[in-house]
Amino acid sequence: MAVGDINNDGLEDIYFASNLTKNRLYLNKGNFRFKDITDEAGVAVLEHGAPVYPWLMLMETDSLIYMSVLQQMAEPNTGKTSSI
């Protein structure tokens, strides 16, 4: 899970990552209301069953929040893992 203000409105938005179902991004609308913008933002899932590590980071150069998701996957027929 990662929390940060992705649209610069002063409200903390939430990104949930999962290895069992598709990832979800929720935009905070205030007053404990959230809108699921997963499909609109194109951040649903990379591949099921692989460990997923999301994070949000603030870049000091432009004061914007950037989201990144690291997912570990096994290479076909080798058992080796790689990250994308």
C-alpha positions, 0 to 999 in steps of 0.5 A: 500500500502507498499513500500520497496526494497524487492530484495535488488537492491536499488530500491523501490518495491510496494505492493498494497493490496485490498479488492475488487480485488487481491493484487499486488506486483510490482518489480521495474526494474528502469526507471519507469518500474515495473514487476508484480510478484504477482503470482510468489511471491504467494502474490495475495490474502487471501480472497475478501471483508475483510480489508487488511493491508500490511507493509514492515519492515527492520529487523536490525539483517540481513538488509533484508526487510520482508513483512507481510499482515494482513487481517481481516475476519469474522468467519462463522455464528458468525459475529466475526472478526479475523485476519490472 
